[in-house]
Amino acid sequence: MPASSRQVTAQDILPHSDYALQRKARRAALLPAKRLRRIALGPHCTFYFECYETMLFQIQEMLLTEKGGPEQLADELAAYNPLIPQGRELVATVMFEIDDPLRRATILGQLGGVETHLFLQIGEARVAAAPETDVERTRDGKTSAVHFLRLGLTDAQAAAFRDPAVVVMVGCDHPRYGHLAVLAQDTRTELAKDLD
C-alpha cells in the first residue's frame, strides 16, 4: 500500500478472540520498530513516531480492553487514523513524561506553547512541527503532557533524510526547554519507511 494512502479499516481489525490469541506475538514483533521510533529529547520529552503498524496495534488494544462494539471501532478509527503518516511526512506523539505530579505541574506550567517550538533538523534545513489544531494544548501558560505533531518534508528533505552523510535531529527551541537529539541511522532507516 502506498505511504500516501495508509489507513486502518474495519477489515484490518481482528475479532477479539483471534486478537487475544495473537496479542503477545504481535506485541513482540512490533517492539523492535517501536524502540527505534522512540526518541528521548532532553530529560522529560519523548517523541514517539507513529506508523500504520503502531496505530493498528493501538486500535486493537483499545477494542480488546474496552469492548465497545461497532460504535467504539468507528471512534477509534477516527481518532487514530490521523496519526498515520501520509507520504512525505512523519507523525509523532510527543509526551512530557514526569512521574511526580507536583514536579510535572511545575515543569508543564513553564512550557506554554512548546508545541510550536518542536522541529526536525535535516542538515541545514529545519522542518517546523505542525501541532494538531482541534484541541488547545496550552491553557493559562501551561502546556499539555501530550502533543500530536506532523512534520511535512519536501522531496529534497526526504532525500536528505535518507542520506547517511546528513545529520538529522529532533529539537525544541522553547526558551525553557532547549534540546537536540541526533537520530541514529537505524532509526532513520525505520522512519524512512513512512516516506513515499
C-alpha positions as a Markdown table, in Angstrom:
| # | Residue | x | y | z |
|---|---|---|---|---|
| 1 | Met | 0.0 | 0.0 | 0.0 |
| 2 | Pro | 1.5 | 3.4 | -0.9 |
| 3 | Ala | 2.5 | 5.6 | 2.1 |
| 4 | Ser | 0.2 | 8.3 | 0.9 |
| 5 | Ser | -2.9 | 6.2 | 1.4 |
| 6 | Arg | -2.3 | 4.1 | 4.5 |
| 7 | Gln | -5.4 | 3.9 | 6.7 |
| 8 | Val | -6.6 | 1.3 | 9.2 |
| 9 | Thr | -10.1 | 0.0 | 8.1 |
| 10 | Ala | -12.6 | -2.2 | 9.8 |
| 11 | Gln | -11.4 | -5.1 | 7.5 |
| 12 | Asp | -7.9 | -4.8 | 9.2 |
| 13 | Ile | -9.3 | -5.5 | 12.7 |
| 14 | Leu | -9.3 | -9.0 | 14.1 |
| 15 | Pro | -12.2 | -10.3 | 16.2 |
| 16 | His | -11.4 | -10.1 | 19.9 |
| 17 | Ser | -10.9 | -13.9 | 20.3 |
| 18 | Asp | -8.4 | -14.0 | 17.4 |
| 19 | Tyr | -6.5 | -11.0 | 18.5 |
| 20 | Ala | -6.3 | -12.2 | 22.1 |
| 21 | Leu | -4.5 | -15.3 | 20.9 |
| 22 | Gln | -2.1 | -13.3 | 18.7 |
| 23 | Arg | -1.6 | -10.4 | 21.1 |
| 24 | Lys | 1.6 | -11.4 | 22.7 |
| 25 | Ala | 3.3 | -12.4 | 19.4 |
| 26 | Arg | 2.1 | -9.1 | 17.7 |
| 27 | Arg | 3.5 | -7.1 | 20.6 |
| 28 | Ala | 6.8 | -8.9 | 20.4 |
| 29 | Ala | 7.0 | -8.4 | 16.6 |
| 30 | Leu | 6.3 | -4.7 | 16.9 |
| 31 | Leu | 8.6 | -3.9 | 19.8 |
| 32 | Pro | 11.9 | -3.6 | 17.8 |
| 33 | Ala | 10.3 | -1.0 | 15.5 |
| 34 | Lys | 8.7 | 0.9 | 18.4 |
| 35 | Arg | 12.1 | 1.1 | 20.1 |
| 36 | Leu | 13.6 | 2.7 | 17.0 |
| 37 | Arg | 10.7 | 5.1 | 16.8 |
| 38 | Arg | 11.1 | 6.3 | 20.4 |
| 39 | Ile | 13.5 | 9.4 | 20.7 |
| 40 | Ala | 14.2 | 11.0 | 24.0 |
| 41 | Leu | 14.6 | 14.8 | 23.8 |
| 42 | Gly | 16.1 | 16.1 | 27.0 |
| 43 | Pro | 15.1 | 14.9 | 30.4 |
| 44 | His | 11.3 | 14.9 | 30.1 |
| 45 | Cys | 10.3 | 14.9 | 26.4 |
| 46 | Thr | 9.9 | 11.8 | 24.2 |
| 47 | Phe | 9.0 | 11.7 | 20.5 |
| 48 | Tyr | 7.0 | 8.5 | 19.6 |
| 49 | Phe | 7.0 | 8.4 | 15.8 |
| 50 | Glu | 3.8 | 6.7 | 14.6 |
| 51 | Cys | 3.0 | 4.5 | 11.6 |
| 52 | Tyr | 0.3 | 2.2 | 10.3 |
| 53 | Glu | 1.5 | -0.7 | 12.4 |
| 54 | Thr | 1.6 | 1.2 | 15.7 |
| 55 | Met | -1.8 | 2.6 | 15.1 |
| 56 | Leu | -3.3 | -0.8 | 14.1 |
| 57 | Phe | -1.9 | -2.2 | 17.3 |
| 58 | Gln | -3.2 | 0.7 | 19.4 |
| 59 | Ile | -6.7 | 0.3 | 17.9 |
| 60 | Gln | -6.8 | -3.4 | 18.5 |
| 61 | Glu | -5.6 | -2.9 | 22.1 |
| 62 | Met | -8.4 | -0.3 | 22.8 |
| 63 | Leu | -11.0 | -2.5 | 21.3 |
| 64 | Leu | -9.9 | -5.6 | 23.3 |
| 65 | Thr | -9.7 | -3.6 | 26.5 |
| 66 | Glu | -12.9 | -1.6 | 26.3 |
| 67 | Lys | -15.1 | -4.0 | 24.2 |
| 68 | Gly | -17.2 | -1.1 | 22.9 |
| 69 | Gly | -18.5 | -2.7 | 19.7 |
| 70 | Pro | -19.0 | -1.1 | 16.3 |
| 71 | Glu | -19.5 | 2.4 | 17.7 |
| 72 | Gln | -16.2 | 2.2 | 19.5 |
| 73 | Leu | -14.5 | 0.9 | 16.3 |
| 74 | Ala | -15.7 | 4.0 | 14.4 |
| 75 | Asp | -14.4 | 6.3 | 17.2 |
| 76 | Glu | -11.0 | 4.6 | 17.4 |
| 77 | Leu | -10.5 | 4.7 | 13.6 |
| 78 | Ala | -11.4 | 8.4 | 13.6 |
| 79 | Ala | -9.0 | 9.1 | 16.5 |
| 80 | Tyr | -6.0 | 7.1 | 15.3 |
| 81 | Asn | -6.0 | 7.2 | 11.5 |
| 82 | Pro | -5.0 | 10.8 | 11.5 |
| 83 | Leu | -1.8 | 9.7 | 13.3 |
| 84 | Ile | -0.7 | 7.6 | 10.3 |
| 85 | Pro | 1.9 | 9.4 | 8.1 |
| 86 | Gln | 0.6 | 10.1 | 4.6 |
| 87 | Gly | 3.6 | 10.1 | 2.2 |
| 88 | Arg | 6.1 | 12.9 | 2.6 |
| 89 | Glu | 5.6 | 13.3 | 6.4 |
| 90 | Leu | 6.4 | 11.9 | 9.8 |
| 91 | Val | 3.8 | 12.0 | 12.6 |
| 92 | Ala | 4.8 | 11.9 | 16.2 |
| 93 | Thr | 3.1 | 11.7 | 19.6 |
| 94 | Val | 5.2 | 13.9 | 21.8 |
| 95 | Met | 5.0 | 13.3 | 25.6 |
| 96 | Phe | 6.4 | 15.1 | 28.6 |
| 97 | Glu | 6.8 | 12.2 | 31.0 |
| 98 | Ile | 7.3 | 13.3 | 34.6 |
| 99 | Asp | 6.2 | 10.9 | 37.3 |
| 100 | Asp | 5.9 | 13.3 | 40.2 |
| 101 | Pro | 2.6 | 15.2 | 40.0 |
| 102 | Leu | 3.9 | 18.4 | 41.6 |
| 103 | Arg | 7.1 | 18.5 | 39.5 |
| 104 | Arg | 5.1 | 17.7 | 36.4 |
| 105 | Ala | 2.7 | 20.6 | 37.1 |
| 106 | Thr | 5.6 | 23.0 | 37.7 |
| 107 | Ile | 7.5 | 22.0 | 34.5 |
| 108 | Leu | 4.4 | 21.9 | 32.3 |
| 109 | Gly | 3.5 | 25.3 | 33.7 |
| 110 | Gln | 6.7 | 26.7 | 32.3 |
| 111 | Leu | 6.4 | 25.3 | 28.9 |
| 112 | Gly | 3.3 | 27.0 | 27.5 |
| 113 | Gly | 3.3 | 27.0 | 23.7 |
| 114 | Val | 6.1 | 24.3 | 23.5 |
| 115 | Glu | 4.2 | 22.6 | 20.6 |
| 116 | Thr | 5.2 | 25.5 | 18.3 |
| 117 | His | 8.9 | 25.1 | 19.2 |
| 118 | Leu | 9.4 | 21.5 | 18.2 |
| 119 | Phe | 11.1 | 20.6 | 14.9 |
| 120 | Leu | 13.1 | 18.2 | 12.8 |
| 121 | Gln | 16.5 | 19.3 | 11.6 |
| 122 | Ile | 17.8 | 17.7 | 8.4 |
| 123 | Gly | 21.2 | 19.0 | 7.7 |
| 124 | Glu | 20.8 | 22.8 | 7.4 |
| 125 | Ala | 17.0 | 22.6 | 6.8 |
| 126 | Arg | 14.6 | 23.0 | 9.7 |
| 127 | Val | 11.2 | 21.4 | 9.4 |
| 128 | Ala | 8.8 | 23.0 | 11.9 |
| 129 | Ala | 6.3 | 20.7 | 13.5 |
| 130 | Ala | 2.7 | 21.4 | 12.8 |
| 131 | Pro | 0.7 | 20.7 | 16.0 |
| 132 | Glu | -2.9 | 19.5 | 15.9 |
| 133 | Thr | -5.3 | 22.3 | 16.0 |
| 134 | Asp | -8.5 | 20.6 | 17.0 |
| 135 | Val | -7.6 | 20.8 | 20.7 |
| 136 | Glu | -5.9 | 23.7 | 22.6 |
| 137 | Arg | -2.8 | 22.2 | 24.1 |
| 138 | Thr | -1.7 | 25.3 | 26.1 |
| 139 | Arg | -4.0 | 26.9 | 28.6 |
| 140 | Asp | -3.2 | 29.7 | 31.1 |
| 141 | Gly | 0.5 | 29.3 | 30.2 |
| 142 | Lys | 0.6 | 25.6 | 31.0 |
| 143 | Thr | 1.2 | 23.0 | 28.2 |
| 144 | Ser | -0.4 | 19.6 | 27.9 |
| 145 | Ala | 1.7 | 16.5 | 28.7 |
| 146 | Val | 0.8 | 15.1 | 25.2 |
| 147 | His | 1.0 | 16.6 | 21.8 |
| 148 | Phe | 0.4 | 15.3 | 18.3 |
| 149 | Leu | 2.6 | 16.7 | 15.5 |
| 150 | Arg | 3.1 | 16.4 | 11.8 |
| 151 | Leu | 6.4 | 17.0 | 10.1 |
| 152 | Gly | 5.9 | 17.6 | 6.4 |
| 153 | Leu | 9.0 | 17.1 | 4.2 |
| 154 | Thr | 9.8 | 18.3 | 0.7 |
| 155 | Asp | 11.2 | 15.9 | -1.8 |
| 156 | Ala | 14.7 | 17.3 | -1.2 |
| 157 | Gln | 14.3 | 17.0 | 2.6 |
| 158 | Ala | 13.1 | 13.4 | 2.3 |
| 159 | Ala | 16.1 | 12.5 | 0.1 |
| 160 | Ala | 18.5 | 14.2 | 2.6 |
| 161 | Phe | 16.7 | 12.3 | 5.5 |
| 162 | Arg | 17.8 | 9.1 | 3.8 |
| 163 | Asp | 21.4 | 10.2 | 3.2 |
| 164 | Pro | 23.6 | 8.8 | 5.9 |
| 165 | Ala | 26.1 | 11.7 | 5.4 |
| 166 | Val | 23.4 | 14.2 | 6.5 |
| 167 | Val | 22.9 | 14.7 | 10.3 |
| 168 | Val | 19.2 | 14.5 | 11.3 |
| 169 | Met | 17.9 | 15.7 | 14.7 |
| 170 | Val | 14.7 | 16.4 | 16.6 |
| 171 | Gly | 14.7 | 19.5 | 18.6 |
| 172 | Cys | 13.0 | 22.1 | 20.8 |
| 173 | Asp | 13.9 | 25.7 | 20.9 |
| 174 | His | 11.5 | 26.8 | 23.7 |
| 175 | Pro | 13.3 | 29.3 | 26.0 |
| 176 | Arg | 12.7 | 26.9 | 29.0 |
| 177 | Tyr | 13.4 | 23.6 | 27.1 |
| 178 | Gly | 16.2 | 23.9 | 24.6 |
| 179 | His | 17.3 | 20.4 | 23.5 |
| 180 | Leu | 18.5 | 18.5 | 20.4 |
| 181 | Ala | 18.7 | 14.7 | 19.9 |
| 182 | Val | 20.5 | 13.1 | 16.9 |
| 183 | Leu | 18.6 | 10.3 | 15.2 |
| 184 | Ala | 20.7 | 7.1 | 14.8 |
| 185 | Gln | 20.9 | 5.6 | 11.3 |
| 186 | Asp | 18.8 | 2.6 | 12.3 |
| 187 | Thr | 16.1 | 4.9 | 13.5 |
| 188 | Arg | 16.3 | 6.9 | 10.3 |
| 189 | Thr | 16.0 | 3.7 | 8.2 |
| 190 | Glu | 12.9 | 2.8 | 10.1 |
| 191 | Leu | 11.3 | 6.2 | 9.8 |
| 192 | Ala | 12.1 | 6.4 | 6.1 |
| 193 | Lys | 9.6 | 3.7 | 5.6 |
| 194 | Asp | 6.9 | 6.3 | 6.3 |
| 195 | Leu | 8.0 | 8.5 | 3.4 |
| 196 | Asp | 6.9 | 7.9 | -0.2 |
